[in-house]
Protein backbone atom coordinates (compact mmCIF):
# COMPACT_ATOMS: atom_id res chain seq x y z
CA UNK A 1 0.00 0.00 0.00
CA UNK A 2 1.30 3.43 -0.95
CA UNK A 3 1.33 6.06 1.77
CA UNK A 4 -0.71 9.12 0.95
CA UNK A 5 0.42 12.69 1.45
CA UNK A 6 -1.99 15.59 1.63
CA UNK A 7 -0.79 19.11 0.89
CA UNK A 8 -0.62 21.25 4.03
CA UNK A 9 -3.16 24.02 4.47
CA UNK A 10 -1.30 27.34 4.48
CA UNK A 11 -2.89 30.66 5.44
CA UNK A 12 -1.48 34.00 6.51
CA UNK A 13 -2.57 37.37 7.78
CA UNK A 14 -0.76 40.68 8.35
CA UNK A 15 -1.45 42.40 11.67
CA UNK A 16 -0.61 45.81 13.11
CA UNK A 17 1.62 44.63 15.95
CA UNK A 18 5.15 43.58 16.70
CA UNK A 19 5.74 39.80 16.64
CA UNK A 20 5.84 39.60 20.46
CA UNK A 21 2.37 41.13 20.79
CA UNK A 22 0.94 39.03 17.94
CA UNK A 23 2.39 35.88 19.54
CA UNK A 24 0.94 36.81 22.93
CA UNK A 25 -2.54 37.47 21.52
CA UNK A 26 -2.47 34.24 19.50
CA UNK A 27 -1.37 32.03 22.38
CA UNK A 28 -2.19 33.63 25.75
CA UNK A 29 -5.44 35.26 24.62
CA UNK A 30 -6.79 32.64 22.21
CA UNK A 31 -9.90 32.29 24.38
CA UNK A 32 -10.83 35.95 23.80
CA UNK A 33 -10.89 35.85 20.00
CA UNK A 34 -11.46 32.24 18.89
CA UNK A 35 -14.78 32.02 16.96
CA UNK A 36 -17.38 30.75 19.45
CA UNK A 37 -19.11 28.52 16.92
CA UNK A 38 -15.87 26.71 16.01
CA UNK A 39 -15.64 24.37 18.97
CA UNK A 40 -15.42 20.76 20.08
CA UNK A 41 -17.05 21.04 23.52
CA UNK A 42 -20.81 20.47 23.54
CA UNK A 43 -21.66 23.39 25.86
CA UNK A 44 -21.19 27.00 24.78
CA UNK A 45 -17.48 27.80 24.56
CA UNK A 46 -16.03 29.63 27.57
CA UNK A 47 -12.36 29.73 26.55
CA UNK A 48 -9.52 28.18 24.56
CA UNK A 49 -6.22 27.66 26.38
CA UNK A 50 -2.67 27.17 25.09
CA UNK A 51 -0.39 26.33 28.01
CA UNK A 52 2.81 28.36 27.48
CA UNK A 53 5.46 25.65 27.21
CA UNK A 54 6.51 22.67 25.13
CA UNK A 55 4.46 19.76 26.42
CA UNK A 56 1.62 22.07 27.48
CA UNK A 57 -1.99 21.37 26.64
CA UNK A 58 -4.11 23.05 23.96
CA UNK A 59 -7.74 22.70 24.98
CA UNK A 60 -11.21 24.19 25.12
CA UNK A 61 -13.34 24.71 28.19
CA UNK A 62 -17.10 24.93 27.94
CA UNK A 63 -19.30 27.13 30.10
CA UNK A 64 -20.27 23.93 31.96
CA UNK A 65 -16.60 23.36 32.95
CA UNK A 66 -16.10 20.39 30.61
CA UNK A 67 -12.82 20.35 28.70
CA UNK A 68 -11.92 19.02 25.25
CA UNK A 69 -8.28 18.43 24.36
CA UNK A 70 -7.29 19.83 20.98
CA UNK A 71 -3.63 18.81 21.20
CA UNK A 72 -0.31 19.57 22.82
CA UNK A 73 2.33 22.27 22.41
CA UNK A 74 5.19 20.65 20.49
CA UNK A 75 7.43 23.73 20.14
CA UNK A 76 7.29 26.97 22.15
CA UNK A 77 9.57 29.66 20.71
CA UNK A 78 8.20 33.11 21.63
CA UNK A 79 7.86 35.47 19.89
CA UNK A 80 8.59 33.67 16.62
CA UNK A 81 6.95 30.24 16.50
CA UNK A 82 4.56 27.82 18.15
CA UNK A 83 3.79 24.29 16.95
CA UNK A 84 0.84 22.34 18.34
CA UNK A 85 -0.43 18.86 17.66
CA UNK A 86 -3.98 18.65 16.29
CA UNK A 87 -5.60 15.66 17.95
CA UNK A 88 -9.06 15.90 16.41
CA UNK A 89 -10.55 13.12 14.28
CA UNK A 90 -12.78 13.36 11.22
CA UNK A 91 -15.87 13.41 13.48
CA UNK A 92 -14.54 16.56 15.22
CA UNK A 93 -13.90 14.73 18.48
CA UNK A 94 -10.71 14.65 20.56
CA UNK A 95 -8.56 11.66 19.56
CA UNK A 96 -5.04 11.28 20.97
CA UNK A 97 -4.17 8.83 18.18
CA UNK A 98 -4.42 11.66 15.62
CA UNK A 99 -1.22 13.67 15.44
CA UNK A 100 -1.62 16.29 12.75
CA UNK A 101 0.14 19.61 13.41
CA UNK A 102 -0.49 23.34 13.37
CA UNK A 103 2.63 25.52 13.05
CA UNK A 104 2.29 29.27 13.48
CA UNK A 105 5.15 31.64 12.59
CA UNK A 106 5.28 35.34 13.49
CA UNK A 107 7.47 37.26 11.02
CA UNK A 108 8.33 40.95 11.47
CA UNK A 109 7.26 42.98 8.43
CA UNK A 110 8.43 46.47 9.27
CA UNK A 111 7.86 48.51 12.41
CA UNK A 112 4.91 47.12 14.38
CA UNK A 113 3.73 44.87 11.56
CA UNK A 114 3.78 41.08 11.60
CA UNK A 115 2.92 38.42 9.07
CA UNK A 116 1.37 35.46 10.85
CA UNK A 117 1.69 32.25 8.84
CA UNK A 118 -0.30 29.13 9.74
CA UNK A 119 0.51 25.71 8.35
CA UNK A 120 -1.92 22.89 9.21
CA UNK A 121 -0.23 19.68 8.14
CA UNK A 122 -0.02 15.87 8.42
CA UNK A 123 -3.77 15.42 7.96
CA UNK A 124 -3.02 12.20 6.10
CA UNK A 125 -2.78 10.53 9.53
CA UNK A 126 -6.58 10.35 9.29
CA UNK A 127 -6.38 8.27 6.09
CA UNK A 128 -7.01 9.37 2.52
CA UNK A 129 -10.75 10.03 2.55
CA UNK A 130 -11.09 11.37 6.12
CA UNK A 131 -7.89 13.39 5.79
CA UNK A 132 -9.06 15.02 2.56
CA UNK A 133 -12.43 15.87 4.14
CA UNK A 134 -10.83 17.41 7.23
CA UNK A 135 -8.30 19.25 5.06
CA UNK A 136 -11.15 20.85 3.09
CA UNK A 137 -12.84 21.97 6.30
CA UNK A 138 -9.71 23.45 7.90
CA UNK A 139 -8.80 25.10 4.58
CA UNK A 140 -12.11 26.98 4.68
CA UNK A 141 -12.02 27.47 8.47
CA UNK A 142 -8.60 29.07 8.98
CA UNK A 143 -9.45 32.31 7.12
CA UNK A 144 -12.34 32.91 9.56
CA UNK A 145 -10.14 32.10 12.55
CA UNK A 146 -7.46 34.50 11.31
CA UNK A 147 -10.04 37.26 10.72
CA UNK A 148 -11.01 37.02 14.38
CA UNK A 149 -7.35 36.96 15.44
CA UNK A 150 -6.55 40.03 13.29
CA UNK A 151 -9.48 41.95 14.76
CA UNK A 152 -8.25 41.15 18.29
CA UNK A 153 -4.68 42.24 17.52
CA UNK A 154 -5.67 45.39 15.65
CA UNK A 155 -8.16 46.48 18.35
N, C-alpha and C positions, 0 to 999 in steps of 0.2 A: 504494500500500500504506500502510495506517495503522500508525503506530508504536505499539507496545504499551508499557504502563507497568505494572509490577508493584508492589504496595504494599510498602514496606520492612518488614523484620522488625524489630520493636522489643521489646527485653527489658530488664529492669532488676533490680537487686538492691541491698539496703541492707547495708552492711558497717560493722563496729565499728572505724573508723579515720578519721583525717583524710584529706582528699583527696590530700595529698602521698604518704602511705603507700600508699593504695589505688592511685594511679597507678604508684608504684614497683613494687608487687607485680604489677600487671597487665602492665607493660611489661618491666622489668628481670628479673623472676623468672618470666616466663611458662613457662619450661621446667620449673619445679619443680611447677607445679599443673595444667598442661594435661592433660586426660584422655589416657592413653597409647594407648587404642584409637582415638582420633580423630586419624588421621594420614594423611599422603600418602606418606611414605617407605615403602619395602617392608620394610626391616629394623625391628626394635623401635626405638621412638622414644627417643633419648637426650635431646634438648632442643628447645625452640622459642626462637628468638631474634628480638627486635625491636631493631634498631640504633637508638640514641637520638638521632635527628636526622631532619629532613625529607630525603627522598632515601635514607634508610637502608633496608636490606633487612628483610623479615619472612620467616623461613624455618625449616624443620625440619632437624634433623640426626639421622640414624639412628645406631644403635650401630656400624654398619659404616663410619661416616664420610661416607656419601653425604648430600647435601643436596637439599632440595626447596624451591623458592621458592614462598612463599604470596602475596607481594605486596611493596609498597614503602610506606614511611612517607610520607604525603602532607602531613600537618600534625603538628607536634610542639610542643605547648603545655602543658608540665608546670606545675602539677599538675592542669590542668583538662580537657585534651582531647588525644586522639590520633586521627588518621584514617589508615587504611591501605587500600591497594588490595587487592582480593581477586582474585587472578589464577589461579583454579582453574576448570576447565571442568566440564561436566556428568558427565564420567567420573572426576571427582576426581583430575585430573592437572594439574600446573602448565601454565599457558597464558598467556603474556604478552599475548595479544590480548584476553583477558578483563579488563575493568577495572571490576568491581563495587567497592563500598567498604564498609568497616566503620568507623563513627565511634563512639568511646567517650568519654562525658562523665562527669566526676567532680564531683558537686555536693554541697557541704557541707550537712548536714542536722542541725545542732546540734553540740555539742562532741563531737569524735571519732566522728562518724557521717557516712557518705558514701553518697549514692545514685549508683550506677554505671549509666548508661544506654547501651545498645548499640543502634545502628541499622545493620542490614546492608541495603544498598540497591543500586540499579542492576543488579539481577539480570536485567533484560530484555535486557542486552547478550548474553546467551546465546541469545536468541530466545524465542518464546512458550512452547513446550512444554518445552524444556530449562530455561529460566528458572523456570517454575512448579514443575518437579520439584526443582530445587536450592533454591528458596525454601522448599518444604515441608520439605526435609531440614534446612536451617539453622534454620528455625522450631522444629523439634523438638530440634535439637542445642544451641542457645544456652542453654537452661535448664540442661542438664547441665554445660556449660562454666562457667557462672556459679556453679553449686553448688560446683564444685571451686575456683574463684577465691575465693568467700566463705569456704570452709573454710581456705584458705591465709592470707587476711587476718585472720580471726578467731582463728587459732591463736596 
